[in-house]
Amino acid sequence: MRIFSTIILALTIGFASFAQDDAKAKDIVTKLTKKTKAYSSIYVEFTAKIKNSSINETSKGKGWLKGDKYKAEFGEYRVLSNNVKVWTISTSDKEVYVSSVGEDEDVINPKELLTQWETGFKYKYVKEETINGAKHHVINLYPKDAKKAKYHTVTLYVNSVKNQIYKVVLKSNDGTTSTYTITSFKSNETYSDSMFVFDKRKYPDYEVIY
């Protein structure tokens, strides 16, 4: 079960034309990554559109980040992590799945939505596009290691004034396109460490599964 994407991807296109990074694109991504990593905390709200030959769904989600700790709400799921344990809560099944960080590959840290472009990709500047009156850089990312890649193409829409992600489009080899549009972004707010730890008292009727 993937919380922020359900994509299993393999690269099938060549990258001979991208032997070197696009200098303009790389500069934008480097500055974006540096700014994002400097925040003490991040809160985002977003819409997610998952589309392929059999699925066409739109959902809304929220994510709170504090260092490597996170909390996420997406559809019927809630995910908490204190960077040691991960608690995946299904509100429909009234079940809580407990795993160690890195143990469950299907659980996606929402931080990846903002920083997954940091390493392992080559960059190509596509164009500047005006969206809702604001100018955005459109940048394509292609994985350097085709066989190990999660995505064959990632497209970033970066607000050119705020130097902030507006939209991320993930494309998979199976034809799935996942589009995440950030509708609210707040940084450097204060969050208690307790909000990233599962509290059984808040879910008295839930079964806890290890």
WOJO-V278188 format. One record per run of one state. SS is the DSSP state (alpha for helix, beta for strand, coil for the rest). FROM is the first residue (numbers start at 1). TO is the last residue. Records with the same first field share a line. If there is no record, write none. Layout:
SS->FROM-TO, FROM-TO
//
This chain:
coil->1-15, 19-22, 39-41, 52-55, 67-68, 75-76, 82-84, 91-94, 101-110, 116-120, 132-133, 144-145, 149-152, 160-163, 172-176, 188-192, 197-199, 204-206, 210-210
alpha->16-18, 23-38, 111-115, 146-148, 193-196, 200-203
beta->42-51, 56-66, 69-74, 77-81, 85-90, 95-100, 121-131, 134-143, 153-159, 164-171, 177-187, 207-209
//
